[in-house]
């Protein structure tokens, strides 16, 4: 069973859209797919999937683990696709304790005999539960958008995942675990700590934990999807995430591709139909199919791509961004001529993009101000 956790550093980047539509694409390819809504506390994946409001969800099971987990798994109208709803009505569901987390993982892994692909739609943020679910696979997907805050949060998520992997690689009571606990209690957190700085300390304190962690880190190769792209140059920010991961985390990431912003998605969502079913020919739908094909063509057993494969994945994503942009312009023209999009819709789209640009400018100015102040303070010291 191939496990695909899908996460994001922040909300609003289209993580659930990617999860639901990838699940449909895999099912259409003849795979037995289970889509689990693990965005506990804010579960709304059923809306994107077009599934009826669930009567039972993961929260129901977690509050009564003696109940039958199979009763929570729902059939969908899409052949080959089953759905596990989350729960946002039972208090405390979003913050699972260790016992609940392990119980849920056991039930999910037990689906392997009747499932080809298990997709985990995770919540936004870096709660331990989210990180542990993400680390169930060495090739989890991180979804980001070109906005500065989204890119920053995607990197922060990956950074926390690496530190969580480091913590889990150290045995309880080991000198390395004690050292990491001290760092956390001292309040230093992870903000100013980088893997290349910590590795020598870890090696000196506890060689066994050092070897265990470095071996597991070599196997970890998350995949990036850049969503809500407006123009080809927006896709360039993926390189910033890559460089930061390689320089500060000793982590290599693979680029699965870009997805352009598409106004048709709002129509599909209001119709409660996944966009690749609502309009398979849309640019967004074609991008989903392309990413699904890349995943299906990769080895079923998790593998670690080499430097050339990673370079190729980024170059391919850049080329796809250029090609899709040209197609997007033709697509908008076709919508206007066919009447599917009115001039009013086009005006609203332009306005929304202008608003997004204005937000980006404010974010950039704010970050520039913080950097200037930090530089000035450092210079005075």
Phi, psi and omega per residue, in radians:
X1 nan 2.192 3.107
X2 -1.511 2.149 3.137
X3 -1.769 2.230 -3.129
X4 -2.182 1.615 3.021
X5 -1.334 2.406 3.134
X6 -2.162 2.099 -3.038
X7 -2.262 3.007 3.037
X8 -2.639 2.637 3.123
X9 -1.268 -0.466 3.134
X10 -2.529 2.875 3.109
X11 -1.374 2.908 3.048
X12 1.462 0.217 -3.137
X13 -1.824 0.094 3.070
X14 1.520 0.456 -3.126
X15 -1.070 -0.799 -3.113
X16 -1.186 -0.596 3.067
X17 -1.044 -0.817 3.131
X18 -1.098 -0.806 -3.104
X19 -1.032 -0.887 -3.063
X20 -1.139 -0.787 -3.082
X21 -1.268 -0.599 3.037
X22 -1.107 -0.703 3.123
X23 -1.039 -0.752 3.125
X24 -1.142 -0.753 -3.134
X25 -1.071 -0.730 3.116
X26 -1.140 -0.728 3.134
X27 -1.116 -0.687 3.111
X28 -1.144 -0.443 3.120
X29 -1.446 0.084 3.069
X30 1.610 0.193 3.138
X31 -1.559 2.622 3.038
X32 -1.528 1.969 -2.968
X33 -2.058 2.422 2.968
X34 -2.113 2.204 3.111
X35 -1.914 2.064 -3.091
X36 -1.933 2.229 3.108
X37 -1.537 1.708 3.122
X38 -1.789 0.286 3.015
X39 -1.447 1.124 -3.000
X40 -1.193 2.351 -3.084
X41 1.707 -0.356 3.105
X42 -2.489 0.770 -3.028
X43 -1.317 2.041 3.085
X44 -2.508 0.294 -3.097
X45 -1.080 -0.506 -3.133
X46 -1.081 -0.490 3.121
X47 -1.200 -0.737 3.131
X48 -1.187 -0.640 -3.110
X49 -1.330 -0.366 -3.090
X50 1.438 0.408 3.139
X51 -1.595 2.612 3.133
X52 -1.131 2.775 -3.139
X53 -1.034 2.168 -3.059
X54 -1.248 2.450 3.064
X55 -1.456 -0.514 3.135
X56 -2.289 2.651 3.119
X57 -2.582 -3.010 -3.137
X58 -1.023 -0.659 3.116
X59 -1.016 -0.670 3.113
X60 -1.068 -0.794 -3.127
X61 -1.160 -0.774 -3.076
X62 -1.127 -0.477 3.117
X63 -1.526 -0.041 3.048
X64 -2.700 1.328 -3.045
X65 -1.148 -0.142 3.068
X66 -1.415 -0.195 3.119
X67 -1.284 2.921 -3.101
X68 -1.477 2.060 -3.109
X69 -1.091 -0.556 -3.131
X70 -1.088 -0.404 3.123
X71 -1.209 -0.354 -3.138
X72 -1.435 -0.432 -3.089
X73 -1.368 2.140 -3.065
X74 -1.901 2.482 2.996
X75 -1.333 2.619 3.083
X76 -2.023 3.036 3.117
X77 -1.322 -0.119 -3.121
X78 -1.684 2.109 -3.074
X79 -1.053 2.258 3.093
X80 1.575 -0.071 -3.088
X81 -2.013 2.136 3.016
X82 -1.978 2.754 -2.982
X83 -2.323 2.334 3.054
X84 -1.954 1.850 -3.122
X85 -1.201 2.728 3.029
X86 -1.541 -2.552 3.113
X87 -2.859 2.193 3.091
X88 -2.111 0.263 -3.123
X89 -1.889 -0.355 -3.125
X90 -1.623 2.056 -3.084
X91 -0.989 2.430 3.062
X92 1.499 -0.030 -3.097
X93 -1.104 -0.580 -3.069
X94 -1.169 -0.489 -3.082
X95 -1.943 1.522 -3.103
X96 -1.309 2.477 3.006
X97 -1.484 3.023 -3.054
X98 -1.046 -0.694 -3.126
X99 -1.121 -0.811 -3.138
X100 -1.109 -0.717 -3.121
X101 -1.078 -0.812 -3.132
X102 -1.145 -0.691 3.140
X103 -1.102 -0.729 -3.133
X104 -1.197 -0.724 3.116
X105 -1.055 -0.757 3.134
X106 -1.031 -0.760 -3.127
X107 -1.165 -0.691 -3.141
X108 -1.174 -0.742 -3.140
X109 -1.193 -0.445 3.140
X110 -1.229 -0.149 -3.141
X111 -1.417 -0.038 -2.957
X112 -1.036 -0.570 -3.073
X113 -1.237 -0.386 -3.096
X114 -2.122 0.294 -3.087
X115 -2.413 2.334 3.062
X116 -1.574 -0.707 -3.093
X117 -2.353 2.219 3.071
X118 -1.966 2.020 3.124
X119 -1.793 2.205 3.127
X120 -1.893 1.894 3.085
X121 -1.497 1.816 -3.008
X122 -1.576 2.812 3.079
X123 -1.282 2.845 3.075
X124 -1.366 2.661 3.105
X125 1.866 -3.004 -3.013
X126 -2.232 0.603 3.063
X127 -1.077 2.596 -3.102
X128 -0.943 -0.684 3.134
X129 -1.052 -0.781 -3.122
X130 -1.111 -0.778 -3.141
X131 -1.102 -0.723 -3.127
X132 -1.160 -0.683 3.083
X133 -1.160 -0.679 3.128
X134 -1.102 -0.639 -3.100
X135 -1.439 0.073 3.019
X136 -1.151 -0.350 3.093
X137 -2.241 2.579 3.054
X138 -1.413 -0.131 -3.083
X139 -2.209 0.812 3.061
X140 -1.137 2.729 -3.117
X141 -1.812 2.298 3.023
X142 -1.909 2.184 -3.138
X143 -1.776 2.269 3.104
X144 -2.307 2.982 3.010
X145 -2.159 2.881 -3.087
X146 -1.200 -0.276 -3.117
X147 -0.996 2.521 -3.072
X148 -0.972 -0.796 -3.105
X149 -1.137 -0.649 3.136
X150 -1.165 -0.740 3.130
X151 -1.120 -0.791 3.136
X152 -1.062 -0.772 -3.119
X153 -1.215 -0.532 3.061
X154 -1.125 -0.763 3.106
X155 -1.126 -0.769 -3.136
X156 -1.067 -0.672 3.106
X157 -1.071 -0.842 -3.132
X158 -1.102 -0.634 3.110
X159 -1.109 -0.789 3.110
X160 -1.145 -0.589 3.096
X161 -1.136 -0.712 3.122
X162 -1.153 -0.730 3.115
X163 -1.175 -0.604 3.077
X164 -1.151 -0.690 3.089
X165 -1.108 -0.701 3.105
X166 -1.096 -0.798 -3.131
X167 -1.069 -0.761 -3.118
X168 -1.235 -0.330 -3.131
X169 -1.423 -0.204 -3.116
X170 -1.759 2.248 -3.139
X171 -1.170 2.613 3.070
X172 -1.055 2.355 3.136
X173 1.479 -0.064 -3.139
X174 -1.346 2.714 3.098
X175 -1.016 -0.618 -3.132
X176 -1.160 -0.769 3.127
X177 -1.095 -0.709 3.121
X178 -1.099 -0.673 3.136
X179 -1.142 -0.777 3.135
X180 -1.159 -0.656 3.096
X181 -1.106 -0.693 3.138
X182 -1.123 -0.728 3.109
X183 -1.041 -0.746 -3.115
X184 -1.189 -0.745 -3.130
X185 -1.200 -0.556 3.130
X186 -1.211 -0.197 3.091
X187 1.483 0.111 -3.139
X188 -1.223 -0.513 3.140
X189 1.099 -2.693 -3.098
X190 -1.912 -0.048 -2.957
X191 -1.073 -0.632 -3.079
X192 -1.994 0.259 -3.124
X193 -1.895 2.356 -3.132
X194 -2.176 2.572 -3.076
X195 -0.964 -0.806 3.130
X196 -1.027 -0.456 3.109
X197 -1.366 -0.638 -3.026
X198 -1.446 -0.531 -3.063
X199 -0.973 -0.787 3.109
X200 -1.059 -0.658 3.103
X201 -1.136 -0.747 -3.132
X202 -1.112 -0.727 -3.126
X203 -1.113 -0.698 -3.112
X204 -1.255 -0.662 -3.095
X205 -1.320 -0.724 -2.955
X206 -2.708 1.602 -3.050
X207 -1.091 -0.601 -3.132
X208 -1.153 -0.777 3.099
X209 -1.143 -0.660 3.116
X210 -1.049 -0.843 -3.123
X211 -1.137 -0.742 3.141
X212 -1.055 -0.807 -3.119
X213 -1.175 -0.834 -3.094
X214 -1.097 -0.611 3.092
X215 -1.165 -0.731 -3.138
X216 -1.227 -0.609 3.135
X217 -1.164 -0.617 3.120
X218 -1.113 -0.528 -3.121
X219 -1.444 -0.312 -3.088
X220 -1.392 2.123 3.137
X221 -2.496 1.386 -3.137
X222 -1.086 2.780 3.139
X223 -2.024 2.458 -3.078
X224 -1.908 2.377 2.960
X225 -2.147 2.194 3.110
X226 -1.728 1.967 -3.055
X227 -1.860 2.911 3.081
X228 1.032 0.663 3.109
X229 -1.401 2.428 3.135
X230 -1.835 -0.554 3.134
X231 -2.643 2.810 -3.024
X232 -0.922 -0.656 -3.079
X233 -1.178 -0.361 3.062
X234 -1.079 -0.533 -3.093
X235 -1.224 -0.302 -3.100
X236 -1.126 -0.424 -3.070
X237 -1.151 -0.296 3.079
X238 -1.043 -0.577 3.132
X239 -1.155 -0.523 3.114
X240 -1.150 -0.738 3.106
X241 -1.114 -0.740 -3.129
X242 -1.082 -0.837 -3.111
X243 -1.095 -0.733 -3.139
X244 -1.124 -0.718 3.141
X245 -1.128 -0.725 -3.109
X246 -1.260 -0.674 -3.071
X247 -1.350 -0.731 -3.015
X248 -1.802 -0.327 -3.061
X249 -2.080 -0.090 -3.024
X250 0.958 0.617 -3.032
X251 -2.061 2.307 3.096
X252 -1.812 2.321 3.128
X253 -2.090 2.643 -3.139
X254 -1.911 2.434 -3.118
X255 -1.665 2.081 -3.135
X256 -1.562 -0.319 3.086
X257 2.402 3.108 -3.100
X258 -1.997 2.700 3.076
X259 -2.294 2.122 3.142
X260 -1.341 2.604 3.018
X261 -1.077 2.403 -3.072
X262 -2.450 2.117 -3.106
X263 -1.136 -0.392 -3.140
X264 -1.133 -0.432 3.135
X265 -1.031 -0.684 3.130
X266 -1.096 -0.682 3.116
X267 -1.165 -0.745 3.128
X268 -1.099 -0.722 -3.128
X269 -1.138 -0.755 3.127
X270 -1.157 -0.467 3.089
X271 -1.490 -0.114 -3.134
X272 0.999 0.809 3.078
X273 -2.297 2.223 3.072
X274 -0.943 2.450 -2.997
X275 -1.079 -0.535 -3.123
X276 -1.282 -0.238 2.985
X277 -1.628 -0.631 -3.126
X278 -1.185 -0.801 3.116
X279 -2.569 1.503 -3.089
X280 -1.035 -0.473 -3.085
X281 -1.486 -0.075 -3.134
X282 -1.097 2.670 3.138
X283 -1.014 -0.726 3.138
X284 -1.086 -0.763 -3.132
X285 -1.104 -0.748 -3.139
X286 -1.110 -0.619 3.103
X287 -1.145 -0.714 3.107
X288 -1.080 -0.812 3.132
X289 -1.062 -0.689 -3.125
X290 -1.122 -0.754 3.124
X291 -1.166 -0.721 3.115
X292 -1.048 -0.740 3.123
X293 -1.086 -0.721 3.133
X294 -1.065 -0.732 -3.138
X295 -1.158 -0.770 -3.111
X296 -1.178 -0.525 -3.128
X297 -1.408 -0.275 3.100
X298 -1.349 2.726 -3.116
X299 -0.996 2.455 3.141
X300 -1.136 -0.701 3.043
X301 -1.292 2.346 -3.087
X302 -1.014 2.389 -3.134
X303 -2.305 2.860 3.101
X304 -1.903 1.970 -3.137
X305 -1.140 2.525 3.102
X306 -1.454 3.099 -3.067
X307 -1.036 -0.680 -3.128
X308 -1.143 -0.742 3.130
X309 -1.111 -0.658 3.108
X310 -1.180 -0.782 3.078
X311 -1.011 -0.778 -3.131
X312 -1.088 -0.662 -3.111
X313 -1.136 -0.660 3.122
X314 -1.272 -0.688 3.111
X315 -1.146 -0.689 3.126
X316 -1.139 -0.699 3.124
X317 -1.113 -0.675 3.106
X318 -1.115 -0.740 3.125
X319 -1.140 -0.741 3.118
X320 -1.087 -0.622 3.123
X321 -1.092 -0.715 3.131
X322 -1.175 -0.804 -3.107
X323 -1.130 -0.791 -3.124
X324 -1.144 -0.567 3.138
X325 -1.126 -0.760 3.096
X326 -1.093 -0.710 3.128
X327 -1.170 -0.601 -3.122
X328 -1.115 -0.734 3.133
X329 -1.099 -0.738 3.107
X330 -1.148 -0.641 -3.113
X331 -1.123 -0.778 3.114
X332 -1.102 -0.691 3.103
X333 -1.055 -0.799 -3.138
X334 -1.080 -0.712 3.133
X335 -1.093 -0.711 3.130
X336 -1.133 -0.778 -3.095
X337 -1.217 -0.578 -3.110
X338 -1.418 -0.284 -3.116
X339 1.587 -0.040 3.112
X340 -1.165 -0.494 3.057
X341 -2.174 2.212 3.114
X342 -1.527 2.935 3.070
X343 -1.106 -0.534 3.078
X344 -1.120 -0.706 3.083
X345 -1.074 -0.714 -3.132
X346 -1.125 -0.722 3.122
X347 -1.098 -0.762 3.120
X348 -1.100 -0.643 3.109
X349 -1.116 -0.782 3.128
X350 -1.096 -0.735 3.127
X351 -1.075 -0.765 -3.133
X352 -1.125 -0.630 3.119
X353 -1.221 -0.644 3.083
X354 -1.113 -0.667 3.101
X355 -1.113 -0.752 3.118
X356 -1.088 -0.727 3.118
X357 -1.091 -0.720 3.115
X358 -1.084 -0.717 3.100
X359 -1.105 -0.738 3.138
X360 -1.087 -0.710 3.126
X361 -1.085 -0.750 3.129
X362 -1.120 -0.725 3.115
X363 -1.095 -0.745 3.133
X364 -1.102 -0.755 3.138
X365 -1.112 -0.679 3.141
X366 -1.135 -0.780 3.139
X367 -1.154 -0.686 3.099
X368 -1.064 -0.709 3.123
X369 -1.093 -0.780 3.130
X370 -1.102 -0.716 3.128
X371 -1.140 -0.711 3.128
X372 -1.096 -0.781 3.136
X373 -1.124 -0.718 3.130
X374 -1.113 -0.680 3.134
X375 -1.153 -0.759 -3.133
X376 -1.118 -0.714 3.109
X377 -1.148 -0.709 3.106
X378 -1.152 -0.618 -3.136
X379 -1.186 -0.658 -3.141
X380 -1.158 -0.664 3.123
X381 -1.163 nan nan
